Amino acid sequence: LFRSLPVIDRVPEFAQVWPGHGAGSACGKALGAVPMSTIGYEKRYNHALAAAESEDAFVRFILDGQPEPPMYFAAMKRVNRDGPAVLGGVPTPGRVDAATIAGLDARSVVILDARPWERFREGHVPGSLSIPLELSFCTDAGSLIREDEPIYIVCAPEDLDEAVRGLIRIGLDRIEGWCPGDEVEASGAATATIDEIDVRQVLEGPKPGEALLDVRRGNEYQFGRIPGAANISHTRLMERIDELPDANLLLVNCLSGKRSARVCSYLKRLGREAVNIEGGYLAWEGAGGRIEQGRACPSSP
């Protein structure tokens, strides 16, 4: 990247720069929200270019604070290089009944429950993965589902197309079937629940046999965390599962309680006991909990 910078000097300053996508992506840090720019503007105000006095300084600036990419990014790079599988259109998975969903072995297939977290928490098929159809759907699915795993979706009928499109766009195209969420609930198959804990119950620290797990990104963890919490970003949890604290019960937090909810369902699918800290770090901060600061680290301080 550094060695490509001299090309900029050969481009006129009035040349327009149009980004490939907008801000808010997991592709990098501090991505600008402006829809377009010019070479001249970037040469004057781009922080990365300002750090390019030497290769070492530039590399340090680029790498420092980069967000941990979702697990599916590696597969996407391979697909971009080699070309995608030809699907011939958007898949239309067949509808299956609730008994079929309940009879699946959640260790070998993914039961992706796209219902809102509140409904999932109150009842779901054991071993299901909670990934509500929200803005983070693709990031969450691509972080917690492997590309070779068969997927069954539990969702509202009107949400099916959006869920399927989101999955195939990140290479998760082994979608075997789906079932309406209302049918699963009415059948009595949604027998599993996940607990949430009020942050005030954690203010005195974990009890014997418990451990805190912070699943925010490393740069978030660096600037403030619940004391004693181990840090594994939810986007890299699949590859770092062996680094989980050795505890009977994991108390999981993120910033607001959403990412940690996804992780709790993932951990339960693996047979670990986990509860979600309701409201996450923001609730901890609001309750006056003590805050630690320092460099991000992969395990408990």
C-alpha atoms as a printed R data frame, in Angstrom:
    type eleno elety resid chain resno       x       y       z
1   ATOM     1    CA   LEU     A     1   0.000   0.000   0.000
2   ATOM     2    CA   PHE     A     2   2.780   2.431   0.908
3   ATOM     3    CA   ARG     A     3   4.633   1.775  -2.333
4   ATOM     4    CA   SER     A     4   1.518   2.658  -4.333
5   ATOM     5    CA   LEU     A     5   1.370   6.208  -2.932
6   ATOM     6    CA   PRO     A     6   3.665   7.814  -5.584
7   ATOM     7    CA   VAL     A     7   0.904   7.161  -8.128
8   ATOM     8    CA   ILE     A     8  -1.135   9.898  -6.421
9   ATOM     9    CA   ASP     A     9   1.431  12.541  -7.391
10  ATOM    10    CA   ARG     A    10   0.855  11.733 -11.063
11  ATOM    11    CA   VAL     A    11  -2.905  12.324 -10.818
12  ATOM    12    CA   PRO     A    12  -4.262  15.893 -11.187
13  ATOM    13    CA   GLU     A    13  -5.658  17.383  -8.001
14  ATOM    14    CA   PHE     A    14  -9.043  18.040  -9.591
15  ATOM    15    CA   ALA     A    15  -9.553  14.296 -10.217
16  ATOM    16    CA   GLN     A    16 -12.560  13.037  -8.310
17  ATOM    17    CA   VAL     A    17 -12.390  10.086  -5.901
18  ATOM    18    CA   TRP     A    18 -15.488   7.937  -5.559
19  ATOM    19    CA   PRO     A    19 -15.435   5.270  -2.810
20  ATOM    20    CA   GLY     A    20 -16.504   1.715  -3.533
21  ATOM    21    CA   HIS     A    21 -18.922   1.782  -0.591
22  ATOM    22    CA   GLY     A    22 -19.970   4.052   2.233
23  ATOM    23    CA   ALA     A    23 -18.821   4.443   5.812
24  ATOM    24    CA   GLY     A    24 -19.732   2.001   8.543
25  ATOM    25    CA   SER     A    25 -18.047  -1.004   6.957
26  ATOM    26    CA   ALA     A    26 -15.905  -3.533   8.800
27  ATOM    27    CA   CYS     A    27 -13.348  -3.124   5.989
28  ATOM    28    CA   GLY     A    28 -11.291  -0.558   7.871
29  ATOM    29    CA   LYS     A    29 -11.090   2.072  10.586
30  ATOM    30    CA   ALA     A    30 -12.452   5.636  10.629
31  ATOM    31    CA   LEU     A    31 -13.880   5.438   7.127
32  ATOM    32    CA   GLY     A    32 -15.119   8.820   5.956
33  ATOM    33    CA   ALA     A    33 -18.822   9.418   5.401
34  ATOM    34    CA   VAL     A    34 -18.467  11.879   2.510
35  ATOM    35    CA   PRO     A    35 -19.881  10.504  -0.765
36  ATOM    36    CA   MET     A    36 -16.941  11.718  -2.875
37  ATOM    37    CA   SER     A    37 -13.646  13.592  -2.667
38  ATOM    38    CA   THR     A    38 -10.800  14.862  -4.860
39  ATOM    39    CA   ILE     A    39  -7.124  14.030  -5.018
40  ATOM    40    CA   GLY     A    40  -6.271  17.569  -3.959
41  ATOM    41    CA   TYR     A    41  -8.499  17.416  -0.882
42  ATOM    42    CA   GLU     A    42  -7.096  14.051   0.176
43  ATOM    43    CA   LYS     A    43  -3.493  15.235  -0.258
44  ATOM    44    CA   ARG     A    44  -4.200  18.090   2.123
45  ATOM    45    CA   TYR     A    45  -6.396  16.429   4.745
46  ATOM    46    CA   ASN     A    46  -6.055  12.629   4.583
47  ATOM    47    CA   HIS     A    47  -4.572  11.395   7.878
48  ATOM    48    CA   ALA     A    48  -3.022   8.312   6.320
49  ATOM    49    CA   LEU     A    49  -1.185  10.384   3.712
50  ATOM    50    CA   ALA     A    50  -0.002  12.722   6.458
51  ATOM    51    CA   ALA     A    51   1.514   9.692   8.218
52  ATOM    52    CA   ALA     A    52   3.438   8.646   5.100
53  ATOM    53    CA   GLU     A    53   6.681  10.416   6.011
54  ATOM    54    CA   SER     A    54   8.244   6.953   6.290
55  ATOM    55    CA   GLU     A    55   7.101   3.421   5.522
56  ATOM    56    CA   ASP     A    56   7.305   2.384   9.187
57  ATOM    57    CA   ALA     A    57   5.178   5.329  10.329
58  ATOM    58    CA   PHE     A    58   2.628   4.692   7.581
59  ATOM    59    CA   VAL     A    59   2.342   0.982   8.358
60  ATOM    60    CA   ARG     A    60   1.933   1.685  12.080
61  ATOM    61    CA   PHE     A    61  -0.825   4.204  11.370
62  ATOM    62    CA   ILE     A    62  -2.705   1.864   9.028
63  ATOM    63    CA   LEU     A    63  -2.525  -1.187  11.309
64  ATOM    64    CA   ASP     A    64  -3.115   0.476  14.675
65  ATOM    65    CA   GLY     A    65  -6.726   0.185  15.781
66  ATOM    66    CA   GLN     A    66  -7.949  -1.783  12.789
67  ATOM    67    CA   PRO     A    67 -11.215  -3.600  13.593
68  ATOM    68    CA   GLU     A    68 -11.101  -7.363  13.743
69  ATOM    69    CA   PRO     A    69 -12.650  -8.483  10.438
70  ATOM    70    CA   PRO     A    70 -15.532 -10.972  10.400
71  ATOM    71    CA   MET     A    71 -14.531 -14.561   9.693
72  ATOM    72    CA   TYR     A    72 -16.171 -14.550   6.258
73  ATOM    73    CA   PHE     A    73 -13.732 -11.932   4.929
74  ATOM    74    CA   ALA     A    74 -11.130 -14.608   4.177
75  ATOM    75    CA   ALA     A    75 -13.652 -16.559   2.116
76  ATOM    76    CA   MET     A    76 -14.714 -13.377   0.315
77  ATOM    77    CA   LYS     A    77 -11.129 -12.669  -0.714
78  ATOM    78    CA   ARG     A    78 -10.899 -16.148  -2.204
79  ATOM    79    CA   VAL     A    79 -14.220 -15.728  -4.009
80  ATOM    80    CA   ASN     A    80 -13.200 -12.332  -5.360
81  ATOM    81    CA   ARG     A    81 -10.016 -13.885  -6.710
82  ATOM    82    CA   ASP     A    82 -11.437 -17.115  -8.132
83  ATOM    83    CA   GLY     A    83 -15.016 -16.115  -8.902
84  ATOM    84    CA   PRO     A    84 -18.258 -17.069  -7.137
85  ATOM    85    CA   ALA     A    85 -20.380 -20.160  -7.593
86  ATOM    86    CA   VAL     A    86 -23.112 -19.622 -10.171
87  ATOM    87    CA   LEU     A    87 -26.422 -19.927  -8.326
88  ATOM    88    CA   GLY     A    88 -28.635 -19.087 -11.293
89  ATOM    89    CA   GLY     A    89 -30.752 -16.748  -9.189
90  ATOM    90    CA   VAL     A    90 -31.729 -16.215  -5.571
91  ATOM    91    CA   PRO     A    91 -32.247 -19.608  -3.903
92  ATOM    92    CA   THR     A    92 -35.761 -20.464  -2.767
93  ATOM    93    CA   PRO     A    93 -35.332 -22.865   0.151
94  ATOM    94    CA   GLY     A    94 -38.152 -25.292   0.727
95  ATOM    95    CA   ARG     A    95 -40.480 -24.850   3.649
96  ATOM    96    CA   VAL     A    96 -40.209 -27.491   6.370
97  ATOM    97    CA   ASP     A    97 -42.385 -28.030   9.403
98  ATOM    98    CA   ALA     A    98 -41.495 -27.329  13.005
99  ATOM    99    CA   ALA     A    99 -41.006 -31.027  13.742
100 ATOM   100    CA   THR     A   100 -38.261 -31.149  11.106
101 ATOM   101    CA   ILE     A   101 -36.525 -28.139  12.657
102 ATOM   102    CA   ALA     A   102 -36.810 -29.643  16.132
103 ATOM   103    CA   GLY     A   103 -35.332 -32.924  14.881
104 ATOM   104    CA   LEU     A   104 -32.201 -31.361  13.395
105 ATOM   105    CA   ASP     A   105 -28.824 -32.024  14.976
106 ATOM   106    CA   ALA     A   106 -27.681 -28.490  15.823
107 ATOM   107    CA   ARG     A   107 -24.099 -29.720  16.074
108 ATOM   108    CA   SER     A   108 -23.933 -30.461  12.347
109 ATOM   109    CA   VAL     A   109 -26.392 -27.918  10.885
110 ATOM   110    CA   VAL     A   110 -27.128 -24.299  11.727
111 ATOM   111    CA   ILE     A   111 -30.632 -23.382  12.832
112 ATOM   112    CA   LEU     A   112 -30.497 -19.654  12.149
113 ATOM   113    CA   ASP     A   113 -33.245 -17.952  14.117
114 ATOM   114    CA   ALA     A   114 -33.815 -14.498  12.609
115 ATOM   115    CA   ARG     A   115 -36.635 -13.522  14.954
116 ATOM   116    CA   PRO     A   116 -36.121 -10.549  17.312
117 ATOM   117    CA   TRP     A   117 -33.896 -11.307  20.296
118 ATOM   118    CA   GLU     A   118 -36.755 -10.864  22.770
119 ATOM   119    CA   ARG     A   119 -38.714 -13.705  21.172
120 ATOM   120    CA   PHE     A   120 -35.636 -15.915  20.811
121 ATOM   121    CA   ARG     A   121 -34.683 -15.361  24.451
122 ATOM   122    CA   GLU     A   122 -38.094 -16.480  25.637
123 ATOM   123    CA   GLY     A   123 -38.104 -19.677  23.575
124 ATOM   124    CA   HIS     A   124 -36.220 -21.304  20.702
125 ATOM   125    CA   VAL     A   125 -35.286 -24.709  19.348
126 ATOM   126    CA   PRO     A   126 -32.295 -25.971  21.376
127 ATOM   127    CA   GLY     A   127 -28.998 -25.232  19.666
128 ATOM   128    CA   SER     A   128 -30.391 -22.411  17.524
129 ATOM   129    CA   LEU     A   129 -28.272 -19.394  16.664
130 ATOM   130    CA   SER     A   130 -29.859 -15.996  17.280
131 ATOM   131    CA   ILE     A   131 -29.105 -13.615  14.400
132 ATOM   132    CA   PRO     A   132 -31.992 -11.147  14.106
133 ATOM   133    CA   LEU     A   133 -32.598  -9.529  10.749
134 ATOM   134    CA   GLU     A   134 -31.032  -6.184  11.655
135 ATOM   135    CA   LEU     A   135 -28.309  -3.986  10.147
136 ATOM   136    CA   SER     A   136 -25.588  -6.273  11.503
137 ATOM   137    CA   PHE     A   137 -27.181  -9.442  10.103
138 ATOM   138    CA   CYS     A   138 -24.468 -10.165   7.518
139 ATOM   139    CA   THR     A   139 -21.586  -9.372   9.893
140 ATOM   140    CA   ASP     A   140 -23.069 -11.546  12.642
141 ATOM   141    CA   ALA     A   141 -23.886 -14.452  10.334
142 ATOM   142    CA   GLY     A   142 -20.498 -14.272   8.636
143 ATOM   143    CA   SER     A   143 -18.771 -14.260  12.013
144 ATOM   144    CA   LEU     A   144 -20.607 -17.188  13.601
145 ATOM   145    CA   ILE     A   145 -21.405 -19.520  10.670
146 ATOM   146    CA   ARG     A   146 -18.840 -21.378   8.580
147 ATOM   147    CA   GLU     A   147 -19.251 -21.312   4.814
148 ATOM   148    CA   ASP     A   148 -19.610 -25.095   4.561
149 ATOM   149    CA   GLU     A   149 -22.354 -25.440   7.180
150 ATOM   150    CA   PRO     A   150 -25.918 -26.239   6.010
151 ATOM   151    CA   ILE     A   151 -28.433 -23.657   7.230
152 ATOM   152    CA   TYR     A   152 -32.108 -23.802   8.165
153 ATOM   153    CA   ILE     A   153 -33.808 -20.450   8.755
154 ATOM   154    CA   VAL     A   154 -36.518 -19.682  11.308
155 ATOM   155    CA   CYS     A   155 -38.157 -16.355  10.493
156 ATOM   156    CA   ALA     A   156 -41.343 -14.554   9.551
157 ATOM   157    CA   PRO     A   157 -42.428 -15.353   5.965
158 ATOM   158    CA   GLU     A   158 -41.997 -11.734   4.910
159 ATOM   159    CA   ASP     A   159 -38.373 -11.779   6.136
160 ATOM   160    CA   LEU     A   160 -37.247 -14.880   4.259
161 ATOM   161    CA   ASP     A   161 -36.140 -13.210   1.017
162 ATOM   162    CA   GLU     A   162 -34.066 -10.585   2.827
163 ATOM   163    CA   ALA     A   163 -32.419 -13.230   5.006
164 ATOM   164    CA   VAL     A   164 -31.559 -15.442   2.021
165 ATOM   165    CA   ARG     A   165 -30.155 -12.525   0.034
166 ATOM   166    CA   GLY     A   166 -28.035 -11.421   2.971
167 ATOM   167    CA   LEU     A   167 -26.583 -14.895   3.439
168 ATOM   168    CA   ILE     A   168 -25.709 -15.573  -0.196
169 ATOM   169    CA   ARG     A   169 -24.024 -12.169  -0.506
170 ATOM   170    CA   ILE     A   170 -21.419 -13.279   2.012
171 ATOM   171    CA   GLY     A   171 -20.999 -16.782   0.619
172 ATOM   172    CA   LEU     A   172 -23.326 -18.646   2.990
173 ATOM   173    CA   ASP     A   173 -25.398 -20.312   0.309
174 ATOM   174    CA   ARG     A   174 -26.017 -23.797   1.737
175 ATOM   175    CA   ILE     A   175 -29.576 -22.876   2.733
176 ATOM   176    CA   GLU     A   176 -31.494 -26.124   3.055
177 ATOM   177    CA   GLY     A   177 -34.893 -25.004   4.287
178 ATOM   178    CA   TRP     A   178 -36.919 -22.613   6.412
179 ATOM   179    CA   CYS     A   179 -39.816 -22.596   8.858
180 ATOM   180    CA   PRO     A   180 -42.060 -19.750  10.047
181 ATOM   181    CA   GLY     A   181 -41.201 -18.575  13.547
182 ATOM   182    CA   ASP     A   182 -44.850 -18.577  14.623
183 ATOM   183    CA   GLU     A   183 -45.116 -22.233  13.658
184 ATOM   184    CA   VAL     A   184 -42.065 -23.130  15.721
185 ATOM   185    CA   GLU     A   185 -43.495 -21.319  18.723
186 ATOM   186    CA   ALA     A   186 -46.956 -22.861  18.351
187 ATOM   187    CA   SER     A   187 -45.552 -26.388  17.998
188 ATOM   188    CA   GLY     A   188 -43.950 -26.395  21.421
189 ATOM   189    CA   ALA     A   189 -40.507 -27.001  19.887
190 ATOM   190    CA   ALA     A   190 -39.102 -23.730  21.252
191 ATOM   191    CA   THR     A   191 -38.159 -25.220  24.596
192 ATOM   192    CA   ALA     A   192 -34.782 -23.560  25.186
193 ATOM   193    CA   THR     A   193 -34.295 -20.135  26.756
194 ATOM   194    CA   ILE     A   194 -31.366 -17.792  27.443
195 ATOM   195    CA   ASP     A   195 -31.081 -15.758  30.618
196 ATOM   196    CA   GLU     A   196 -30.200 -12.091  30.842
197 ATOM   197    CA   ILE     A   197 -28.712 -10.604  33.972
198 ATOM   198    CA   ASP     A   198 -29.152  -7.074  35.288
199 ATOM   199    CA   VAL     A   199 -25.831  -5.252  35.303
200 ATOM   200    CA   ARG     A   200 -26.292  -4.370  38.969
201 ATOM   201    CA   GLN     A   201 -25.912  -8.054  39.785
202 ATOM   202    CA   VAL     A   202 -22.406  -7.929  38.347
203 ATOM   203    CA   LEU     A   203 -21.146  -4.781  40.095
204 ATOM   204    CA   GLU     A   204 -19.428  -6.790  42.825
205 ATOM   205    CA   GLY     A   205 -17.695  -8.973  40.235
206 ATOM   206    CA   PRO     A   206 -18.288 -12.542  39.084
207 ATOM   207    CA   LYS     A   207 -19.067 -15.242  41.618
208 ATOM   208    CA   PRO     A   208 -16.931 -18.397  41.969
209 ATOM   209    CA   GLY     A   209 -17.239 -20.449  38.798
210 ATOM   210    CA   GLU     A   210 -18.198 -17.409  36.706
211 ATOM   211    CA   ALA     A   211 -16.106 -15.306  34.306
212 ATOM   212    CA   LEU     A   212 -16.667 -12.105  32.359
213 ATOM   213    CA   LEU     A   213 -16.348 -12.104  28.567
214 ATOM   214    CA   ASP     A   214 -16.298  -8.845  26.592
215 ATOM   215    CA   VAL     A   215 -17.024  -9.467  22.902
216 ATOM   216    CA   ARG     A   216 -16.495  -5.926  21.630
217 ATOM   217    CA   ARG     A   217 -13.673  -5.072  19.250
218 ATOM   218    CA   GLY     A   218 -10.210  -4.618  20.702
219 ATOM   219    CA   ASN     A   219 -10.178  -0.857  20.211
220 ATOM   220    CA   GLU     A   220 -13.461  -0.539  22.130
221 ATOM   221    CA   TYR     A   221 -12.107  -2.708  24.941
222 ATOM   222    CA   GLN     A   222  -8.933  -0.641  25.095
223 ATOM   223    CA   PHE     A   223 -10.724   2.572  26.013
224 ATOM   224    CA   GLY     A   224 -12.867   1.158  28.776
225 ATOM   225    CA   ARG     A   225 -13.923  -2.235  30.090
226 ATOM   226    CA   ILE     A   226 -15.474  -4.039  33.024
227 ATOM   227    CA   PRO     A   227 -12.590  -5.033  35.336
228 ATOM   228    CA   GLY     A   228 -11.438  -8.607  34.868
229 ATOM   229    CA   ALA     A   229 -13.247  -9.196  31.584
230 ATOM   230    CA   ALA     A   230 -11.520 -11.280  28.935
231 ATOM   231    CA   ASN     A   231 -11.756  -9.860  25.421
232 ATOM   232    CA   ILE     A   232 -12.533 -11.826  22.278
233 ATOM   233    CA   SER     A   233 -14.265  -9.895  19.498
234 ATOM   234    CA   HIS     A   234 -17.444 -11.631  18.373
235 ATOM   235    CA   THR     A   235 -16.162 -11.400  14.785
236 ATOM   236    CA   ARG     A   236 -13.221 -13.720  15.616
237 ATOM   237    CA   LEU     A   237 -14.788 -15.956  18.254
238 ATOM   238    CA   MET     A   238 -14.935 -19.033  16.014
239 ATOM   239    CA   GLU     A   239 -11.153 -19.147  15.608
240 ATOM   240    CA   ARG     A   240 -10.422 -18.257  19.244
241 ATOM   241    CA   ILE     A   241 -12.904 -20.511  20.976
242 ATOM   242    CA   ASP     A   242 -10.089 -22.309  22.828
243 ATOM   243    CA   GLU     A   243  -9.192 -19.006  24.519
244 ATOM   244    CA   LEU     A   244 -12.493 -18.742  26.372
245 ATOM   245    CA   PRO     A   245 -12.167 -18.430  30.144
246 ATOM   246    CA   ASP     A   246 -12.355 -21.730  31.972
247 ATOM   247    CA   ALA     A   247 -15.569 -21.157  33.915
248 ATOM   248    CA   ASN     A   248 -18.884 -22.871  34.495
249 ATOM   249    CA   LEU     A   249 -20.814 -19.746  33.492
250 ATOM   250    CA   LEU     A   250 -19.774 -16.929  31.166
251 ATOM   251    CA   LEU     A   251 -21.230 -13.459  31.767
252 ATOM   252    CA   VAL     A   252 -21.108 -11.863  28.325
253 ATOM   253    CA   ASN     A   253 -21.156  -8.162  27.490
254 ATOM   254    CA   CYS     A   254 -20.688  -5.895  24.485
255 ATOM   255    CA   LEU     A   255 -21.525  -2.195  24.193
256 ATOM   256    CA   SER     A   256 -25.314  -2.388  24.396
257 ATOM   257    CA   GLY     A   257 -26.160  -6.095  24.719
258 ATOM   258    CA   LYS     A   258 -26.801  -7.002  21.073
259 ATOM   259    CA   ARG     A   259 -23.521  -8.614  19.997
260 ATOM   260    CA   SER     A   260 -23.276 -10.381  23.344
261 ATOM   261    CA   ALA     A   261 -26.761 -11.831  22.801
262 ATOM   262    CA   ARG     A   262 -25.589 -13.383  19.512
263 ATOM   263    CA   VAL     A   263 -22.547 -14.775  21.265
264 ATOM   264    CA   CYS     A   264 -24.601 -16.270  24.093
265 ATOM   265    CA   SER     A   265 -26.638 -18.247  21.570
266 ATOM   266    CA   TYR     A   266 -23.436 -19.370  19.834
267 ATOM   267    CA   LEU     A   267 -21.879 -20.500  23.116
268 ATOM   268    CA   LYS     A   268 -25.036 -22.359  24.109
269 ATOM   269    CA   ARG     A   269 -24.951 -24.123  20.731
270 ATOM   270    CA   LEU     A   270 -21.454 -25.318  21.655
271 ATOM   271    CA   GLY     A   271 -22.641 -26.569  25.039
272 ATOM   272    CA   ARG     A   272 -21.265 -23.708  27.156
273 ATOM   273    CA   GLU     A   273 -23.364 -21.937  29.753
274 ATOM   274    CA   ALA     A   274 -23.663 -18.200  29.118
275 ATOM   275    CA   VAL     A   275 -25.894 -15.296  30.147
276 ATOM   276    CA   ASN     A   276 -26.200 -11.907  28.526
277 ATOM   277    CA   ILE     A   277 -25.466  -8.770  30.563
278 ATOM   278    CA   GLU     A   278 -28.493  -6.642  29.711
279 ATOM   279    CA   GLY     A   279 -27.524  -3.234  28.349
280 ATOM   280    CA   GLY     A   280 -23.842  -4.167  28.141
281 ATOM   281    CA   TYR     A   281 -20.995  -1.781  28.870
282 ATOM   282    CA   LEU     A   282 -23.250   1.266  28.579
283 ATOM   283    CA   ALA     A   283 -25.462  -0.077  31.360
284 ATOM   284    CA   TRP     A   284 -22.370  -0.851  33.448
285 ATOM   285    CA   GLU     A   285 -21.131   2.697  32.985
286 ATOM   286    CA   GLY     A   286 -24.575   4.099  33.778
287 ATOM   287    CA   ALA     A   287 -24.747   2.069  36.994
288 ATOM   288    CA   GLY     A   288 -21.471   3.591  38.190
289 ATOM   289    CA   GLY     A   289 -19.379   0.462  37.704
290 ATOM   290    CA   ARG     A   290 -15.612   0.767  37.934
291 ATOM   291    CA   ILE     A   291 -13.904   1.026  34.552
292 ATOM   292    CA   GLU     A   292 -10.480  -0.245  33.541
293 ATOM   293    CA   GLN     A   293  -8.523   1.174  30.638
294 ATOM   294    CA   GLY     A   294  -5.459  -0.002  28.752
295 ATOM   295    CA   ARG     A   295  -4.328  -1.914  25.718
296 ATOM   296    CA   ALA     A   296  -6.594  -4.600  24.340
297 ATOM   297    CA   CYS     A   297  -5.588  -8.110  25.315
298 ATOM   298    CA   PRO     A   298  -6.921 -11.537  24.356
299 ATOM   299    CA   SER     A   299  -7.492 -12.887  27.850
300 ATOM   300    CA   SER     A   300  -8.351 -11.774  31.362
301 ATOM   301    CA   PRO     A   301  -6.007  -9.083  32.751
